[in-house]
Amino acid sequence: MSTVVSLGVMQSLIAQLAAFQAALLLASGLHKWIARGRTRTVLTEFAGVPRRLAPFAAAAVASAEALAGVLLWVPSWRAAGAVLAALLWGGYLSLILHAIARGRRDVDCGCSFGAAQRPLGAYQVLRNAVLTGSALLVAAACEAGAVQPFLPSQVLAGLAFLALYGALDQTMSLTAPRSGELL
């Protein structure tokens, strides 16, 4: 009985993680469409995409994120959505590491829904590593047969994770006041 309960709990947690990833990717893709100018600037300055190709790259990245999000919602396509999500997060992680290695910590990576206020560092690396790993975990669980339609509680949990993710992102963008400064 304990194994059956553990398996059910694990399936529920994987579904919540998939719902979170889907909501984040859909929101991110939509944000890239809405903030096309910022997206093109990020692609040019951060990713090194030539300016003339930036509009096409912006559309491709926004579409890929939205596609991954939609695929994650559909049980029969969830594994493909998770793999696409892992490729996206892993690609962003490699671009962040490349920028840090080149000493370009001040560049806006486009990783948040607002303009970056802190230099690239451990937080962005860890965030994208965790997102990549969690997408791979969802893909592995799907391949092991742990796919089910989302229950309303799992969708709500995924949205709660998204809210916590947004709060953490906002908190990490704050700079601590210097000694003697007033807030």
Protein Blocks (a to p, Z undefined) as FASTA:
>chain_A
ZZmmmmmmmmmmmmmmmmmmmmmmmmmmmmmmmmmmlmmmmmmmmnopafklmmmmmmmm
mmmmmmmmmmmmpmklmmmmmmmmmmmmmmmmmmmmmmmmnopambcehlafbdcfbdcd
fklmmmmmmmmmmmmmmmmmmmnopaccddfklmmmmmmmmmmmmmmmmmmmpccddehi
aZZ
